[in-house]
């Protein structure tokens, strides 16, 4: 079951963004730090990349310390490739570049997942993001937005699913993941990160 219709409607609510918002078919599972970080590509704020798993390459894409930013993954079920973009501003240039990369895929079957952001703070432009997904017939299989915790996420390039990374290789204690980074500090850091254009080889797939 996909959730783009629900997300499109729910975002119009006056209190959207005030509390945690989740739409998924099952709870996200945990994965250990050793399993994921030792076999992964790391993606930082403002970075976008197309990844392809071939059995010999790294199996995961990890995004750690996600707070006010967000992560979009688009997995091609038929081709086992995945686009991952970690952003604070979903700008037109990146949106267009993502679309160009998706248009080069034959017989696509896209699953999208959107994760990140914090309660009560400025949010990335979900309208533009959802419109881009709709144009490319990418179904939303998970939306995990807002809340008060830091997210550490691993995307499995073999299956398309995502995991919560146990950064200490143990279950978290209550409140241990609570975000302590204030928004002004995050915004100052984010302003220093140039939104990277999509790699040329991806645009011309």
Phi and psi in degrees as a GROMACS rama.xvg file:
@    title "Ramachandran Plot"
@    xaxis  label "Phi"
@    yaxis  label "Psi"
@TYPE xy
-108.044  161.937  UNK-2
-125.482  14.3302  UNK-3
-62.2812  -35.979  UNK-4
-64.4739  -44.5726  UNK-5
-64.804  -44.2597  UNK-6
-63.6814  -40.6479  UNK-7
-60.9593  -36.9799  UNK-8
-79.5142  -42.9134  UNK-9
-65.5763  -31.4227  UNK-10
-67.0079  -14.598  UNK-11
-83.4627  -8.91271  UNK-12
-67.1015  145.14  UNK-13
-64.4212  -27.6613  UNK-14
-101.79  13.6358  UNK-15
-64.4978  123.379  UNK-16
102.531  -9.68558  UNK-17
-82.0708  -25.9688  UNK-18
-138.292  169.681  UNK-19
-60.9222  143.618  UNK-20
-130.445  123.552  UNK-21
-133.086  135.549  UNK-22
-136.322  112.482  UNK-23
-158.04  165.126  UNK-24
-87.4658  -21.2361  UNK-25
-158.007  158.207  UNK-26
-64.9712  143.644  UNK-27
-67.4474  137.266  UNK-28
-87.0775  164.725  UNK-29
-93.7989  154.23  UNK-30
-139.802  145.935  UNK-31
-74.8308  155.904  UNK-32
-60.0838  -42.0246  UNK-33
-63.2519  -41.7348  UNK-34
-68.5553  -43.9025  UNK-35
-84.153  -54.6261  UNK-36
-67.3705  -25.4901  UNK-37
-81.4277  -2.83717  UNK-38
-142.174  48.0388  UNK-39
-144.66  155.375  UNK-40
-95.0303  137.983  UNK-41
-101.349  137.346  UNK-42
-122.576  123.745  UNK-43
-99.0366  175.231  UNK-44
-59.5005  133.735  UNK-45
83.3449  9.02722  UNK-46
-108.252  146.051  UNK-47
-137.693  141.59  UNK-48
-158.538  150.05  UNK-49
-101.202  129.922  UNK-50
-118.899  145.081  UNK-51
-133.027  123.69  UNK-52
-92.2653  128.033  UNK-53
-122.09  11.3191  UNK-54
94.8566  -27.7287  UNK-55
-107.93  -18.9299  UNK-56
-84.0963  174.367  UNK-57
-58.5238  146.081  UNK-58
-94.4034  -18.4585  UNK-59
-123.888  154.158  UNK-60
-116.385  124.776  UNK-61
-113.764  139.724  UNK-62
-126.282  107.454  UNK-63
-106.77  153.721  UNK-64
67.3354  34.2497  UNK-65
-77.2793  122.494  UNK-66
-125.469  -92.1555  UNK-67
-81.8102  -12.8259  UNK-68
-85.3028  -178.31  UNK-69
-141.39  160.518  UNK-70
-127.627  131.377  UNK-71
-114.402  126.768  UNK-72
-118.184  141.474  UNK-73
-129.712  111.292  UNK-74
-103.931  129.998  UNK-75
-91.7246  102.636  UNK-76
-58.3456  -38.957  UNK-77
-74.7948  -29.46  UNK-78
-112.264  -2.75922  UNK-79
56.6388  34.6943  UNK-80
-110.523  157.205  UNK-81
-143.71  131.861  UNK-82
-95.8413  132.37  UNK-83
-130.918  131.037  UNK-84
-134.375  124.374  UNK-85
-109.791  122.571  UNK-86
-149.342  162.969  UNK-87
-114.203  -39.4676  UNK-88
-108.654  119.806  UNK-89
-87.7328  88.2848  UNK-90
-87.9346  167.821  UNK-91
-66.5802  -34.9363  UNK-92
-63.745  -45.1714  UNK-93
-68.8696  -40.5916  UNK-94
-57.8109  -44.6593  UNK-95
-66.0927  -39.3177  UNK-96
-65.707  -40.5752  UNK-97
-60.6123  -44.7517  UNK-98
-61.5587  -40.1293  UNK-99
-62.7891  -38.616  UNK-100
-68.5946  -36.0949  UNK-101
-72.482  -32.5929  UNK-102
-66.7076  -19.7962  UNK-103
-84.5715  2.24618  UNK-104
-97.522  128.93  UNK-105
-85.8993  138.849  UNK-106
51.2813  55.5645  UNK-107
-75.3371  154.079  UNK-108
-143.628  93.802  UNK-109
-96.0023  134.431  UNK-110
-117.633  122.38  UNK-111
-107.455  146.187  UNK-112
-134.224  136.589  UNK-113
-127.66  123.728  UNK-114
-138.873  144.944  UNK-115
130.039  -173.53  UNK-116
81.3218  164.792  UNK-117
-126.489  155.418  UNK-118
-57.5773  135.508  UNK-119
69.5112  21.0647  UNK-120
-124.565  161.669  UNK-121
-53.2624  140.263  UNK-122
-117.94  153.751  UNK-123
-57.8752  165.581  UNK-124
-80.0535  87.0254  UNK-125
-66.7399  -29.2377  UNK-126
-58.4442  -48.2348  UNK-127
-66.6352  -37.6223  UNK-128
-65.2022  -48.2049  UNK-129
-64.7683  -36.922  UNK-130
-64.3999  -39.4355  UNK-131
-64.2592  -42.6067  UNK-132
-63.3813  -41.0942  UNK-133
-63.885  -42.0287  UNK-134
-61.1164  -30.1509  UNK-135
-104.235  12.229  UNK-136
53.7372  42.5725  UNK-137
-97.4386  116.659  UNK-138
-81.3647  141.234  UNK-139
-88.2861  112.831  UNK-140
-97.6694  -12.5535  UNK-141
-158.525  134.83  UNK-142
-131.202  117.745  UNK-143
-129.009  94.4634  UNK-144
-123.031  149.783  UNK-145
66.5694  -158.575  UNK-146
100.543  -167.464  UNK-147
-128.554  6.69344  UNK-148
-102.311  156.891  UNK-149
-79.7266  140.078  UNK-150
-109.265  138.143  UNK-151
-126.192  108.153  UNK-152
-118.266  140.516  UNK-153
-120.929  126.605  UNK-154
-100.244  128.43  UNK-155
-87.3286  114.597  UNK-156
-71.7987  -15.8876  UNK-157
-82.3087  -34.6714  UNK-158
-119.235  -17.2991  UNK-159
87.8725  -11.8885  UNK-160
-80.3174  164.926  UNK-161
-121.258  157.561  UNK-162
-133.012  151.4  UNK-163
-83.882  125.335  UNK-164
-82.2182  129.527  UNK-165
-84.1289  93.4539  UNK-166
-64.7633  -23.5476  UNK-167
-105.708  11.015  UNK-168
56.5551  38.5611  UNK-169
-159.327  159.318  UNK-170
-61.1043  147.559  UNK-171
-77.2354  146.765  UNK-172
-80.05  155.919  UNK-173
-54.5329  128.606  UNK-174
80.0504  -1.08958  UNK-175
-67.1757  -28.916  UNK-176
-93.0481  4.74527  UNK-177
-57.6289  131.85  UNK-178
-71.4392  125.335  UNK-179
-111.832  1.7037  UNK-180
-82.6219  123.092  UNK-181
-78.625  156.923  UNK-182
-64.486  -38.243  UNK-183
-62.3738  -39.5243  UNK-184
-66.1363  -41.4164  UNK-185
-62.4435  -45.4968  UNK-186
-62.7507  -37.9539  UNK-187
-63.0625  -41.9892  UNK-188
-66.7448  -43.104  UNK-189
-64.5126  -34.7566  UNK-190
-66.851  -19.9373  UNK-191
-86.4716  -9.98114  UNK-192
-96.3487  115.277  UNK-193
-75.7022  129.489  UNK-194
-65.5248  111.58  UNK-195
-75.3584  139.043  UNK-196
-71.5484  157.492  UNK-197
-66.3739  136.743  UNK-198
-53.4515  141.889  UNK-199
-59.2805  -37.8876  UNK-200
-66.9307  -24.3629  UNK-201
-77.0834  -41.1487  UNK-202
-60.5841  -28.7961  UNK-203
-105.598  21.3012  UNK-204
